Amino acid sequence: MIKVTVWNEFVQEQMDVKAAELFPGEDQAETRQWLIDRALEIKEVHHGAIHDTLKALLEEDEEIKVCHVATLDMEECGLTKEVLDDTDVLVYWAHIAHDKMPDEIAERIRDYVLRGMGFIALHSAHPSKPMQKLLGTSGTLQWREGDFCRVWNTCPTHPIAQGIPASFELEEEEMYGEFFDIPKPDDQVFISWYRGGEVFRSGCTWTRGYGKIFYFQPGHETNRSYFNENVRKIIRNAVKWAKPVMRVGVLECPNAVESPESKYQK
C-alpha cells in the first residue's frame, strides 16, 4: 500500500465567505465579486474542494491510500514531521498563496524528498517554494485561461505513461507556454499543444537525492481536467513511480576513517 498525503492550498475555495473580510469597501467590489464567483465555480466543479477530487481519483487504485489531507490553514500547513514520516508520496496543488508557505515547511518538504519521499507537483504548483527549493529555478512560464489542449505522450515506455494513448484532448484547460524555467528533466514524458499555437513541457520527471519528482500541468481549478480518465491515470501512475525505492533517516557526510581496502594495507 502506497501512503499518500494530498496537499491543497485551499484558499480560493473559501473566498465566497472570506472575500468581504479580506477586500472590504466599494473600491474592492469588483475584486470581491470575482473571488466569490471563482470560489463557487470551483466548488461546483469539484463538488467541494480540489483535494476532494484528488483524493477520490487516487483511491480508485487499490494500491494507493490517501492517509492525510493537508491544507495551508492547518498548523504547520498540515505537514508535520509525523505526517511526512507517514507519507510515501506527497501530491501538491497550490496557486495564489505560494508566499504564505513558510520557508521552514518548504525546506522540510525538500529534505523529505532528498531522503526518499516522492513528490508530485500539479498545475499551478510550478513556482511553489518546494519546487523552487528542489529544482533551483523559478518555475516561471506564460499562461492564458481557456484554451483547447492536446497532450502528447513523448515517452510511451515510461512507467507514468503506461496505458496512456499517443495523445489525448482536453477541451478546455489553462494554457501554459514556454519558456518554462525548469532544469532539464530526467524524462520528458508529456508535451502539450494549445490551439493558440503554444507548446509546453507538461509532464517532467527529476530525481533529487533519494527522491523522485513529477510535475504535471493539467488541473486548472475551474476546468474538469481531473475528471479526464487519462489525467487521472497519469496521476495514479506517477504516485506508483514516485514511491520510495529507499529512504534514509539523516542526510550526513560521515567520516570514512577506514577505507574498504584498509584491511589489505595493514
N, C-alpha and C positions, 0 to 999 in steps of 0.2 A: 504494500500500500504506500503510495506516494503522498506525503503530507504537505498540503499547500496552504499558504496564507494568501488571501486576496486583500490587497490594499487599495482603497479608493479614497481619493481626496475628499469626496462627499461635501463639496462646498456649493456647487451650483444647484444641486437637488434641494437645498434648504432655503434658497433665496426667495421663494414665494412667501415665506414667513419672516425672513430676516432683512429683506431689501429695504423696508420702511425704516428700520432701525439704523442700517448702515448708510443709507443715502436719503436723509430727510430733506425736506424743503422743496419748494416748487421748481427751483432751478435744476433739481435732480429727478424730476418726474419722469423724463424720458428714459433715463438710465434705469430707474427703479422699475418701470413697467417692462422694459426689455428683460431684466433679470427675472421678474415674476413669470413672464411668458416663457422664457427659456427653461425655468425650473419645472413648470407644468408640462412642457413638451417632453423633457427628459423623463419625468415620472410616467407619462403616458406611454412612451416607447419602451421603457424598461419595467413597467408595472411596479414601480418603486424606485430603487436606486441602481446605479451601474453595477455595484458589487453584487446585487441580487442576480442580475443576468450572468455575470461571470461565474458566480458560484454554481448556478444551475447548469451552465454549459460544461463546466469542468466535471461535475459529478455525474454526467451522462456516461462517463467511463468508470467502470467498477474498480479500476486500479488507482483511481485518484480520490482522495478525501480532502475536502476543504475543512481544515481543523480550526482555522481562525479567520475572521473578517475584521480588518482594522481600518480606521479612518483617521484623518488629520486631527479631529477634535477630541480624540481619546488621549488619556495620559500617555506620554512618550509616543504619541501618534499610534498607539496600539502595537508598537513594535518593540516591546520589551525584550530583554535578553532571554527571558523564559519563553516568550513566543517564538523568537528566532531559533532558539535551541530545539524547538519542536517543529521546525519548518524545513522541509526538503527543498521546496521551490517557492519563491515569493513572486506573485503575479501583481504588477504595479500599474495603476491607472491614475494619472494626475493631469491637471490642466491649468487652472488660473491662480493657483496658490503655491507655486514652487518655492517662492521666497519664504513661505511660512513653515516649511520643513526645517526644523533646527539642524544646524550643521552636525551636531553630536549624533542625531539619529541617522542622517545620511551617511556619516562615516561608519556608524555601526553596521548599516546595510552593506556598505563596501567591504568592511572587514569580514563579515559573514560570508560574502561571495568569495573573497580571496581564500577563505578557509574551506570552501567547498559547496556552499549553498547555491542553488540555481536561481536565476533572476530573469523574469520575463517582463520587459517594459512595453507597454501598449500605447499606441497612438500618440497623444499629446504629452506623454512622459519623456519625449525625446530631449527636452532641455532640463529635465529634473535634476536635482542635486545628486541623487545616487548615480544617475547615468554620467553626469559630468565627472564625478569623482572616480568612477570606474574606467571611463574611456579617455579622460583627459582632454576632451574637446567640448565645444559649446553646445553641439547638437542643434544649431540653428538651421533654418530652412525657409522656403517661401510657402504660402498657403492661400487657399481660396475656398470658401464654403460652397458646397452644392455642385458636384460635377460627376459625370459618369466615369467609372474606373474599371479598367481591365487589369487583373493581377496575373502576371506571367510566372510560371514555375520554371525557374532557371537552374535548378539543381535537383532534378527528379529522383536522384539516388540518395538524397539526404534523408535522414530519419524524420525530420519535420515535414518533409514533402510527401511522405507516404500516403497513398490514397487520394492525392490531390491531382486534378487534371492538368493538362498543359497550360490552360488558362481558365479563368472564371470571371464573371461580371458582377460588379456592384453597381446597381442602377443609380444610387446616389451616395457619394462619400466626399468628405473634405479632401480637396486637392492638396497634397504635399509635393513640393518640387525641389529640384536641385538648385543651388548646391546644398547638399546635406553635410554639415560639418561633423563627420564621424571619422574615426580611424579606419583604415582598410579592414573590411570584415574578414574573418577566417573563412566564412562561406557566405556567398550572396545567394540566398535561397529563393527570394521573390523580387521581381521588379514590377512596378505598377505604371500603367499608361493612363492618361486622362484625356478626355475629349478636347480639352483646351490645348492639348499638344505637349504638356509637360510629362516627364517621366520621373520616377523616384525609386531609390533603392529601399524597398518597403519591407524586406524580410532579411535581417542580417544577424549573423552569429559572431561571438567572440569568446575566447577563453581568457580569464583573468585569474591568476593564481591557480587554485584548485577548482574554481567555479566556472560555470557556463552561463552565458548571457545570450538572450534572443530579443531583438527589437522587431515589432510587427506593427505596421502603420494603420490598418483599418480599425475603426472604432470611434468615429465622431459621435459625440454624446446624443445628438438628436437624429442620427441615422440608424438604420436597422442592420448594420453590418454584423453585429454579434448574433444575429439570428440567421445568418447565411451558413449553411451546413459546412461549406469549405473553410470558412473562417473559424468556425467552432472546432473543426477537426484539427486545423493547424495549431490552434492554441493548446489543445489537448496533447497533440504530438510534441509540441515544444516543451511542455511540462515533463513528459516522459524522457525526452532527450536531455533536459537540463537537470534531472535528478542527480544527486551527488554520486560520483564514482568513488570518491573517498573524502573524508572530512578530517581536518586537523584541529586540535584544540587550541593551539597557540602558534602564531607566526613568530618565529625567532631565528636568530643566527647563532647556532651553538658553536662552541669552540671545539674543533676536532683535534683534541690533544693527541690521540693516537690515530695514525693513518691505517688504512686497510692492509698496507704492506709492512707495517711496523714489526709484526711477529717474525718476518723473514729477515729483518735488518738488525736483529739483536745478536 
